[in-house]
Amino acid sequence: MRLPTRTREPIVASDPCCPQSLYGPALAMIPFDNTYARLPERFFTRQSPARVPAPALIRLNPALAATLRIDGDWLTSAEGEAMLAGNTTPDGAEPIAQAYAGHQFGGFVPQLGDGRAILIGEVVDPSGARYDLQLKGSGRTPFSRGGDGKAALGPVLREYVISEAMAALGVPTTRALAAVATGELVPRQEGPLAGGVFTRVAASHIRVGTFQYFLARNDIDGIRLLADHVIARHYPQASEMANPHLALLESVVAAQADLIAQWMSVGFIHGVMNTDNMAISGETIDYGPCAFMDVFHPRCVFSSIDRGARYAYGNQPDIGLWNLTRFAETLLPLLSDDVETAKGQAEAVLSGYPARFGVQATARFRAKLGLPAEAPAELIQECLDLLAAEEADFTLFFRQLTRVAAGEASETIATMCRSSEAFNTWFAAWRHAADPAAHLADMRAANPILIPRNHRVEHAIQRGYAGDFAPFHRLVEALAAPYAEQSDYADLEAPPRPEEVVQETFCGT
């Protein structure tokens, strides 16, 4: 079970009003129940966060805190603020930096690991679901590879905005518990920048690269321990199957196919789909050079480090399968004692990925277009081809199509396409096949009104560096209800003006 994707509005840290009674009872401090730290120590290194000079809480997500049974009042206290910054370690925490490897842009690196993050412990919500609490930007670890282990304020604000927006959109994702300014400057290529620490909540931080770390060392016992830990934590139904590790592979393949289909349906580009950034839990993880498309194109890339467009929007489904193949390779020793039998079993599971993804993606785009099951699926691809050729805004096109389905005139959506002939041809086919009256609710639930547009995120970041967090808070609050009509935030629907277009996004390191 994952955390609820629709949360109550988070408060700004300075807001004096947030009685815990609004969100249910919460336990004092943090009710840790750590399991990963009880695995053999070759899985991690014990590492305390680095102290920072002047921690200041920027924003807290009190509804998420309450879900995790953490006292929000304590988190906003000086003691809680110190913990969120890494200056103190609460009772029950067992701070560790996790070991993992990974393929980065296709090249294998046998040792990566948490170079700027510390897993402080795990908590269990009232339903029994287990979550990690991790501090990002918390200083050097043995895996830092020469880096400072710090985070600039910009990446902290970006991950808070986008991860919470993804949750509100209904996409499985890691979550934001808090953002803290550290009162220090961190050196970066563009000059010294204000520092920050981000508190991330995840179903776990176990990645494809975690399994690769042990395979690279021929540590089959380590792979088995890790696989059994994942089954117990994420896919307990696999333990009841004749071959639990094969069932684990099947579960992870299904989770990733479903996740990437959701990315595609909202125009999300992860930007750095390395195997160390693919969570075994099926959550979106690591919001570095990610972005939501404005103008649609399948070759759309924003990441400044993806010069070969390996992780372009349209490549994401295939990269998902590539990454899952690397995961399957790590499980071969567990699937069967016979190598050829193990390969055959893994290949059979992987061969089901394209169909699973196709079914999920088609269903989501049918909903976006208001198409009944019997309508030709070709209309979906024809729509995307039209958007690419006409350089139309992805989110606004489907927003306007939903308005047409609700009975509004079609002039606005027609003006989004330069070629009226091409649009009219597709639009007539859509009119003939769609059933707006029966599927309007589906369209409204599938087509967000608000997304975290890149120019808005960049504006919030730059104002944050200047000490003004009002745009950041406003963006977070607006994106908490992305499918709702919100007149107070109507300006956030607009695509960027030419001078506002963000051409590149950057990794947080």
ZAMARGU-4260 file (C-alpha; in steps of 0.2 Angstrom, whole numbers, plus 5000, padded with zeros to 4 digits):
<rodrens>
0) 5000/5000/5000 | 5006/5017/4996 | 5003/5034/5004 | 4988/5043/4999 | 4990/5053/4984
5) 4978/5067/4989 | 4984/5076/5005 | 4977/5090/5015 | 4985/5106/5011 | 5002/5107/5019
10) 5006/5122/5030 | 5020/5134/5028 | 5032/5132/5043 | 5028/5149/5050 | 5009/5145/5051
15) 5004/5145/5069 | 4989/5134/5066 | 4989/5116/5062 | 4981/5106/5077 | 4985/5088/5076
20) 4967/5084/5079 | 4964/5089/5061 | 4974/5074/5055 | 4971/5061/5068 | 4982/5056/5083
25) 5001/5057/5081 | 5014/5049/5092 | 5028/5060/5100 | 5045/5060/5091 | 5047/5047/5078
30) 5041/5029/5080 | 5056/5021/5071 | 5055/5002/5067 | 5071/4999/5056 | 5074/4984/5046
35) 5086/4988/5032 | 5099/4993/5046 | 5098/4975/5052 | 5104/4968/5036 | 5123/4963/5035
40) 5134/4979/5036 | 5140/4976/5018 | 5123/4983/5013 | 5127/5000/5019 | 5139/5011/5030
45) 5134/5019/5046 | 5135/5037/5044 | 5128/5052/5054 | 5122/5068/5044 | 5134/5083/5044
50) 5129/5097/5055 | 5124/5114/5047 | 5126/5131/5054 | 5109/5139/5054 | 5095/5127/5050
55) 5078/5136/5046 | 5062/5126/5041 | 5055/5132/5024 | 5040/5121/5023 | 5033/5105/5032
60) 5020/5093/5025 | 5010/5090/5041 | 4997/5079/5033 | 5011/5067/5028 | 5019/5068/5045
65) 5002/5063/5053 | 5000/5049/5041 | 5017/5043/5047 | 5012/5045/5065 | 5025/5059/5068
70) 5020/5074/5079 | 5020/5089/5067 | 5021/5101/5082 | 5037/5093/5087 | 5044/5094/5069
75) 5041/5113/5069 | 5050/5115/5086 | 5068/5119/5087 | 5072/5101/5091 | 5062/5095/5076
80) 5070/5108/5065 | 5087/5102/5070 | 5083/5084/5066 | 5077/5089/5049 | 5093/5098/5045
85) 5104/5083/5051 | 5110/5092/5067 | 5103/5080/5079 | 5099/5061/5078 | 5082/5057/5086
90) 5080/5042/5097 | 5078/5026/5088 | 5086/5032/5072 | 5100/5022/5064 | 5108/5033/5051
95) 5115/5024/5036 | 5121/5027/5018 | 5115/5013/5007 | 5127/5004/4995 | 5122/5002/4976
100) 5129/5002/4959 | 5121/5006/4942 | 5121/5009/4924 | 5123/5027/4921 | 5118/5032/4903
105) 5122/5014/4898 | 5139/5013/4906 | 5141/5002/4922 | 5148/5009/4938 | 5151/4995/4951
110) 5150/5007/4966 | 5139/5022/4968 | 5129/5023/4984 | 5121/5037/4994 | 5134/5050/4991
115) 5123/5065/4998 | 5109/5056/5007 | 5107/5047/5024 | 5093/5035/5028 | 5089/5040/5046
120) 5076/5026/5049 | 5060/5018/5045 | 5042/5021/5051 | 5026/5011/5049 | 5009/5019/5046
125) 4993/5014/5054 | 4989/5002/5040 | 5006/4993/5042 | 5014/5001/5027 | 5033/5004/5030
130) 5042/5020/5024 | 5060/5026/5024 | 5064/5044/5031 | 5080/5050/5021 | 5089/5067/5022
135) 5096/5073/5006 | 5110/5085/5006 | 5116/5079/5023 | 5135/5079/5019 | 5148/5067/5014
140) 5148/5048/5015 | 5160/5035/5010 | 5150/5034/4993 | 5152/5053/4989 | 5166/5050/4976
145) 5174/5067/4980 | 5158/5077/4981 | 5153/5087/4996 | 5137/5078/4999 | 5128/5094/5001
150) 5112/5100/4991 | 5109/5118/4985 | 5093/5125/4989 | 5086/5124/4971 | 5086/5105/4970
155) 5078/5104/4987 | 5064/5116/4981 | 5062/5107/4965 | 5060/5090/4972 | 5048/5096/4985
160) 5037/5104/4972 | 5037/5090/4959 | 5036/5075/4970 | 5021/5082/4979 | 5013/5087/4962
165) 5016/5069/4956 | 5007/5062/4972 | 4993/5074/4969 | 4992/5068/4950 | 4990/5050/4957
170) 5007/5045/4951 | 5017/5033/4963 | 5031/5043/4970 | 5042/5047/4984 | 5036/5061/4995
175) 5041/5077/5003 | 5041/5079/5022 | 5051/5095/5024 | 5063/5107/5016 | 5076/5116/5027
180) 5088/5130/5023 | 5105/5126/5031 | 5112/5144/5032 | 5128/5139/5023 | 5134/5141/5005
185) 5139/5126/4994 | 5151/5128/4980 | 5144/5124/4963 | 5150/5127/4945 | 5140/5143/4944
190) 5146/5149/4960 | 5142/5147/4979 | 5123/5144/4982 | 5113/5143/4997 | 5112/5126/5004
195) 5097/5115/5009 | 5091/5098/5016 | 5076/5089/5009 | 5067/5075/5019 | 5061/5062/5008
200) 5049/5048/5012 | 5049/5033/5001 | 5042/5015/5002 | 5060/5011/5001 | 5076/5017/4993
205) 5080/5000/4986 | 5085/5001/4967 | 5089/4990/4953 | 5107/4996/4956 | 5106/4989/4974
210) 5104/4972/4966 | 5118/4976/4953 | 5130/4980/4968 | 5129/4963/4974 | 5130/4954/4957
215) 5145/4964/4953 | 5154/4956/4968 | 5147/4939/4964 | 5138/4940/4981 | 5124/4928/4978
220) 5120/4927/4996 | 5118/4946/4997 | 5106/4945/4982 | 5096/4932/4990 | 5095/4942/5007
225) 5090/4958/4997 | 5077/4949/4987 | 5069/4941/5002 | 5069/4958/5011 | 5060/4966/4995
230) 5047/4952/4995 | 5043/4954/5013 | 5042/4973/5012 | 5034/4976/4995 | 5028/4960/4987
235) 5023/4948/5001 | 5011/4939/4989 | 5027/4933/4980 | 5032/4922/4995 | 5016/4911/4992
240) 5021/4907/4974 | 5031/4891/4969 | 5046/4902/4964 | 5045/4917/4974 | 5060/4926/4966
245) 5052/4924/4949 | 5036/4931/4956 | 5046/4946/4962 | 5052/4949/4945 | 5035/4948/4938
250) 5029/4960/4951 | 5043/4973/4948 | 5040/4972/4929 | 5021/4975/4931 | 5025/4990/4943
255) 5037/4998/4931 | 5026/4996/4916 | 5011/5004/4925 | 5022/5018/4932 | 5030/5023/4915
260) 5013/5023/4907 | 5007/5035/4920 | 5022/5046/4916 | 5018/5046/4898 | 5000/5051/4901
265) 5005/5067/4910 | 5019/5072/4899 | 5033/5069/4913 | 5051/5066/4908 | 5061/5058/4921
270) 5078/5064/4913 | 5090/5052/4921 | 5083/5034/4920 | 5099/5026/4926 | 5097/5009/4935
275) 5101/5017/4951 | 5086/5029/4949 | 5073/5015/4946 | 5065/5010/4963 | 5060/4992/4965
280) 5044/4998/4974 | 5038/5005/4958 | 5038/5023/4964 | 5046/5038/4955 | 5062/5042/4963
285) 5076/5055/4961 | 5069/5071/4954 | 5085/5079/4946 | 5084/5085/4928 | 5066/5080/4927
290) 5053/5091/4918 | 5035/5091/4912 | 5033/5095/4893 | 5026/5111/4887 | 5026/5108/4868
295) 5024/5090/4864 | 5037/5080/4855 | 5042/5062/4857 | 5061/5067/4856 | 5059/5080/4870
300) 5074/5081/4882 | 5077/5094/4895 | 5092/5086/4905 | 5108/5095/4902 | 5118/5079/4904
305) 5107/5068/4892 | 5116/5074/4876 | 5112/5058/4866 | 5093/5059/4871 | 5094/5042/4878
310) 5080/5047/4891 | 5069/5057/4879 | 5051/5056/4883 | 5047/5043/4869 | 5062/5032/4874
315) 5056/5030/4892 | 5046/5014/4889 | 5060/5005/4880 | 5073/5011/4894 | 5061/5004/4907
320) 5063/4987/4899 | 5081/4989/4897 | 5083/4993/4916 | 5071/4978/4920 | 5082/4967/4910
325) 5097/4972/4921 | 5087/4968/4936 | 5082/4951/4929 | 5101/4947/4926 | 5104/4950/4945
330) 5090/4937/4949 | 5096/4923/4938 | 5106/4914/4951 | 5090/4913/4962 | 5078/4908/4948
335) 5085/4891/4945 | 5101/4881/4947 | 5101/4878/4928 | 5107/4894/4919 | 5097/4891/4903
340) 5082/4887/4913 | 5084/4903/4923 | 5087/4914/4907 | 5071/4906/4899 | 5061/4910/4914
345) 5067/4928/4915 | 5065/4931/4896 | 5047/4925/4897 | 5043/4937/4911 | 5052/4952/4902
350) 5042/4947/4886 | 5026/4952/4894 | 5032/4970/4898 | 5028/4978/4881 | 5010/4971/4881
355) 5007/4977/4900 | 5014/4994/4896 | 5004/4995/4880 | 4988/4991/4889 | 4991/5003/4903
360) 4996/5017/4891 | 4982/5014/4879 | 4969/5014/4894 | 4976/5031/4900 | 4976/5039/4884
365) 4958/5033/4880 | 4953/5041/4896 | 4962/5057/4891 | 4953/5057/4874 | 4936/5051/4881
370) 4936/5036/4869 | 4925/5021/4873 | 4933/5004/4872 | 4927/5000/4854 | 4935/5016/4847
375) 4950/5013/4836 | 4966/5015/4846 | 4974/5023/4831 | 4966/5039/4836 | 4978/5040/4850
380) 4994/5039/4840 | 4986/5051/4827 | 4983/5063/4841 | 5001/5063/4847 | 5007/5064/4829
385) 4996/5080/4827 | 5003/5087/4843 | 5021/5084/4838 | 5018/5091/4820 | 5009/5107/4826
390) 5020/5110/4842 | 5005/5111/4853 | 5006/5112/4872 | 5003/5094/4878 | 4993/5099/4894
395) 4983/5113/4887 | 4978/5103/4872 | 4970/5089/4883 | 4963/5103/4895 | 4954/5111/4880
400) 4948/5095/4873 | 4940/5091/4890 | 4931/5108/4889 | 4925/5104/4871 | 4918/5087/4878
405) 4909/5097/4892 | 4900/5107/4878 | 4911/5122/4876 | 4916/5129/4858 | 4930/5121/4849
410) 4938/5137/4843 | 4951/5138/4857 | 4958/5121/4854 | 4958/5124/4835 | 4970/5139/4837
415) 4983/5128/4846 | 4986/5120/4829 | 4994/5130/4815 | 4987/5118/4801 | 4968/5119/4802
420) 4967/5106/4789 | 4977/5093/4799 | 4967/5098/4815 | 4950/5097/4807 | 4954/5080/4800
425) 4959/5073/4817 | 4945/5082/4826 | 4932/5076/4815 | 4938/5058/4817 | 4938/5061/4836
430) 4921/5068/4836 | 4914/5053/4827 | 4923/5040/4839 | 4922/5049/4856 | 4908/5048/4868
435) 4910/5064/4878 | 4894/5062/4888 | 4898/5045/4894 | 4917/5048/4897 | 4918/5066/4903
440) 4922/5061/4921 | 4936/5050/4914 | 4943/5065/4904 | 4942/5077/4919 | 4951/5064/4930
445) 4964/5060/4917 | 4968/5078/4911 | 4976/5089/4924 | 4973/5108/4924 | 4989/5112/4933
450) 5006/5104/4931 | 5023/5110/4938 | 5028/5120/4923 | 5046/5122/4921 | 5046/5141/4921
455) 5036/5142/4936 | 5047/5129/4945 | 5062/5139/4940 | 5055/5156/4945 | 5051/5148/4963
460) 5069/5142/4964 | 5077/5159/4959 | 5065/5168/4971 | 5070/5156/4985 | 5088/5159/4982
465) 5084/5178/4984 | 5075/5173/5001 | 5058/5175/4995 | 5048/5158/4997 | 5031/5165/4993
470) 5031/5158/4974 | 5037/5141/4981 | 5023/5140/4994 | 5010/5146/4981 | 5015/5133/4968
475) 5015/5119/4981 | 4998/5124/4987 | 4991/5126/4969 | 4997/5109/4963 | 4989/5100/4978
480) 4973/5100/4967 | 4979/5098/4949 | 4962/5092/4942 | 4952/5106/4950 | 4946/5123/4943
485) 4955/5135/4954 | 4952/5153/4949 | 4965/5160/4961 | 4979/5150/4952 | 4973/5152/4934
490) 4989/5161/4929 | 4998/5145/4933 | 4990/5136/4919 | 4998/5147/4905 | 5013/5140/4895
495) 5029/5150/4895 | 5031/5165/4885 | 5046/5163/4873 | 5058/5172/4885 | 5052/5160/4899
500) 5055/5144/4890 | 5067/5132/4900 | 5078/5124/4888 | 5088/5113/4901 | 5087/5106/4918
505) 5101/5100/4929 | 5106/5087/4941 | 5106/5092/4959 | 5125/5087/4962
</rodrens>
